[in-house]
Amino acid sequence: MSESYLERIELDLLRVPLKSPYKLVFGNVEAFDTLLVTVAFADGRSGVGEATILTGYTEETLEQCWHAARAIGSKMPGVRTGEVDDKLAPWLEENPFTVTAFATAVEMAAGHATLNPSAASLPLLAILNETEPAAIEAELERLLAAGYSTIKVKVGWNVDDDLRRVRHIQQALRGRAVIRIDANQGYSKEDGCTFARSLDPANIELFEQACAAGDWGAALAVKRVATVPIMLDESIYTMADVEKAAALGAADIIKLKLMKLGGIDKLERALTRVRSLGLGAVLGNGVATEIGCWMEACVGSKLLTTAGEMNGFLKQRHGLLTTPLRIERGSIQLNGASPQLDPQAVAAARVAREEFRVPARIPTTAE
């Protein structure tokens, strides 16, 4: 991007209702709490980035996000293109989601090559929400008919009940799709080990994040007894965490999310490093709106060999774009066009708004 400077920063804090509650171990999610950052450069180029804060997943709270966004936004007007990374760097460690919203908005404005893919598609996984046998079978048939071939199953409540449900799902699928199992940190070390060693590996792609994010001893114990590949998600925030997981042998697969890493360039470097360490990689955020999901899909279409998890936009009751993201046969379709926000949809979901501009120049008496 040629040298210019940031002329305007717009912050929109949204509450985006979901079609139905997203069931997680630490509570049902009824709506996404989303920060949108729109940047405009003096030369007319603009972009938008997103941070969606999930309490219980990230230590970054919604209040902290909004406070940081306002502080960052107030300092950015007048900043030149080449100075943006340096201005954001001090905020990254404690506010990675918020920083990512600013960084990716600038990367979009800059015409980042990854965000301009030619016609491409990326398979997505589907979430299985039902918990009762008959309802599970009906939902699985709907998902298969829609073209999905990777199904995510949430566990982490009661080991025996979870194992029974997984076995029922395996029987109902009859090998027609692979299963990703996600405990979202719900198990103790003992329960995580019991669950992992008791799984029938048939058509199970991986088991994700059995125990608390910071409990590396539990992660290693689960990995040692598991009958299926182990993936870490909540344990992975920085590249130091990736290096630690590899050094300990605590995972077979690493899950990455754009919002944790601070930008498109950083995410691409992280994916490359994960592979160089001999680990598998999964990408995608199930708690993000269209902007974040589209950006991850652009990266995934270039670098992924696994089904993407950037399906949060499918959970929204109402879209935020003028033209919805397109899904065909379980795959997100990319056509090279950047998504455009629908001002009315954004306004309908808005909780708060701030705008920062380069101060107007005051003429001197000599002029």
N, C-alpha and C positions, 0 to 999 in steps of 0.2 A: 504494500500500500504506500503510495506517495505521501510525503510529509504533509500533514494537516493538523488540526487541533480539535478537541472536543468542544462543541459549541453548546450542546444541550444534553442534559441527563433527565430522563423521566422515570420515576419509580411508581409502580402500581402494586399494592398489596391486595391480593385477591383471596376469596374463599370460594372454591370451585366445587359445587355439590357433585356427589357421585350417584350413579344409577342405583346402586345398592351398596350396603356396607362392605368394605374390604376387611375380611376377617383375619386378624393377626393375633399372635399369642399375647401381645401387650395391649390389646384392645382393638375394637372395631373402628375403622376409619370411615367417617361419614362424608368428609369433604377434604380437598387438598388445600393447604395453606401455602399459597404461591406468591413469590416475588417476581415480578417482571421488570427488567431493566431495559429501557430503550435509550440508545445513544445516537446522537447525530453529530457528524463532523461538519466543519465549516465549509467543506467542499461539496456538501450535499449527501454524502453517503451515510447510511444509517443501518442499525442492526438491533436485534432484541435477544436477550438472554433470560434464563429462568433459574430460580432456586425454589424448590418445594421442600418445606421443612416437615419432617415426620417425627413427632415427639415419641421417644422411646427407641428410635433408630439412631438418631444423631444427637450429640451433646449440644449442638447448635440450636438454641430455642428460637421460636418465632419472634419473641421480643428482642432477642439478641440480633437476629437477622435484620429486622427493621431498623434497629438502632445503628448497626454497622452500615447498612445500605445508605442511610441518610448521611452518616459521617463521611463515607467514601464519596457519595454523590456530590456533597458540598465542595469537595476538594478537586473534582475531576474537570470541571469546565476550564478550558484554556490549556489543558494538558496535551502535549503533542503526541502523535502516533507512537513514536519510538520510546516515549516515557511511560506508557501505560503500565507495562509489566512491573516496572520499578515502583510505581505508585501503589499497585495492588499487593505487592509482595509482603509487606509487613502485616497485612490482614489475613493472609492465607491460612496460617496454622490454626487460628482459633475460629475462623469464619470461612471455611472452604466452600460451602454451598453459596454463600453470598458473593464471594469473590468470583466464583464460576459464572454467576449471572452477569457480572460486569465484563469479565474476560471474554466470554463467548459472544456477548453483544458486540464487542469490538472486533472479534474475529469474523463475525458475520458481516459487519460493515466493511471490513478489509477485503472481503471477497475470498475468504479462505478456500483453497482448492477443494478440500474435503467436503465443504458445504455446498459444492456445486457439482454433484455427481451427474453423469449422464444417466440415461434410463437404467435403473437397477432395482432389485427387490431383495428383501431380507426376510427369511422365515422368522416368525415370532412364536413364542410359546403361548399357551393358553392357561389360565388359572382355573382350577376346579374348585368351585365354591361350595357345592353341596356336600352334606355330611351323612345323609341317610342313604341306605343301599339303593332303593328304587330311584331316588332323585339323582344319585351319583350316576347310575347307569344311563338315565335319560340325558343328563348333561354331557356325559362323555360322547354319546351318539351325536348330539348337536355339534360338539366341537370337532369331532372327526369329519362330519359332513361338511363343516365349514373349511376344512382343509388343514387343520392343525395336526402336527405329528409329534409335538413335544408338549406334555401336560405337566403343570406344576401342582404339587399337592402340599398343602400346609399341614405340619404336625407340630409337636411341642407341648401338647396338653397332657395326655395320659398315655404312657408307653403302650400298654396293652391295647387300649382302644385305637391308638394310632396305627399299631401294627395290623390289627384286624382290618382297619379301613384300607390300608395300603394293599393288603392281600386281596381284598375284594376288588379294588381298582385294577390290579394286575389281572385278575380273572376276567373282569368285564372287558378289558382292552384286548385280551387275547393276542398280544404282540403287535397290535396295529399302531401303537405310538410308544415313544419312550417317556419315562417318568423322571421328573426332577422333584426331589423331596426337600422341603425347607422347614427347619424348626425355628428360625428367627430367634435363636438364643434361648429357646424355651425350656431346655432340659438341664438338669444337674449333670455333673460329670458321670455319675453312676447311671442315671437314666439314659444319657446320651450313648454311653457304651453299650447298655443293654439293647437299645433300639438298633444301633449300628451293626452289632454282631448278629442280630436276629433277622435281619432283612434277607429275603430271597432276592438275589441280584437280578433275576430275570427281568429284562427290559427297564431296569433302573439305571439312568444315566449318571446320577450323582445324588449325594446327600449333603445338604447345605447347612452350615452354621448351627451345630447342635447346641452349643453352650455359649455362655457369656463372652462378649467380644474380647475382653482383656484376659480371659483365662486360657493362656496358651498351654498350660499343663493339661487342661481338659481337652483342648483341641487335639493335642498330640495323642492322648489316651484313646480318644474316639477314632482317630486315624489308624492307630495300631490294631484295633479289633474289627474295623469295618469290613463288610463283605462287598462294598461298592466304593467307587471313587468319592473322595471327600472334597467339598468346596468350602472356602471361607469367603464371607461377605462382610459382615459387621466388624470383623477383626481387621479388615483392610481399609485403612484411610490414606496412608501415604506409601511412597515407594519403600520406606524403611520397613513398613509392615510386610510388604511383599518379600523383601529380602529376608526378613525374620522367618516368615512361613516356609520359605525355601530352605533356609539353613537348618531349621528344626525338623524338616520333613513332616510338617503339620498339615499339609494339604496336597492334593493332586491337581486341583483346579483353583484358580483365583477369579473372583467376580469383581469387576471394576464398574464404577459408575462415574459419569462425567462430573456430576455435582461435587464429588469428593476431591477431584484432582486439580481443578482450577483452570480448565480450558481444553480446547481441542488438541492443541500441540502436546500438552502434557499427557492427555489421555492416550494419544497415539504412541508416545514414547513409552508409557507404562505397558501398553499391550505388547510392544516389541520386547521389552525387558522381561515380561512374564514368560514369553515363549523362549527367550534365550536361557532362562533358568530351567527349562525342561518341564514347565507347568502348562496345563491347559488354561484357556481363558474364556470367560463368559462375560458379556457386556449387557447392561441394560437396567433401567430404573422403572419399576412398576408403580412408583409414586412420583409421577411427573406429568405435566400437561404436554400439549402438542409440541411446544418449542423444544423442550428438553428431549423428548422422545425422537423427534425428527433429527436433531443433531446427533444423537447416539446412533440412529439408524444410518445416517450418512457415514459415520465412522465404521459401523459394523459391516456395511455393504462392501467396504474396502478391505477390512482386516479380519473379519470373523469367519469361522468355519462352523460355528455352533448357532443354534436358534437364539435370537435376541430376546431380551427381557424388557425392552423398552415399550411396554404395552399400557402404561398408565393412562394414556389418552383414551383408550377404549373404555375406561371406567367412568369417564366424565359424563354427567347428565347432559350438559350442553358444551359444545365446542367453543373455542376462543378465536377460531380462524375464519377468514372469509371463505376459504375453500378447505373442506375437511381433508385430513390425511386419508389416503386410500389403502384399503386392505383387499387383497384378492387371494383366495385359497390359502388363508393363514399367513400371508406374507405382506409386509408393508411395501408399497410401491413408491419409488423415488423417480422424479422426472427432471431434476435439475433446477426446478423453481423453488425459491425460498418461500416459506409460509408467511402469510400476511395476517396480522391481527385484525379482528373485527372490533372496531371501537365500541359498538353498542354492547357486544358480548362482554368485553372487558369491563365496561362501565357497570353492567348488571351484576358482576361478581366482585366489584371493587369494595374494599374495606377502608383503604387509605391511599392517598396519593401525594407525592412531592415532586417538584420540578426545580432543576438548578440550571442556570444559564451563565454564559460569560457576561459579566457586567457591561451595561451599555457604556460606550466611550463618551466621556463628557468633553465637549470642545473647550479649548483654552480661549482666553480673551484675544490671543494673537490670531486665532482662526476666525 
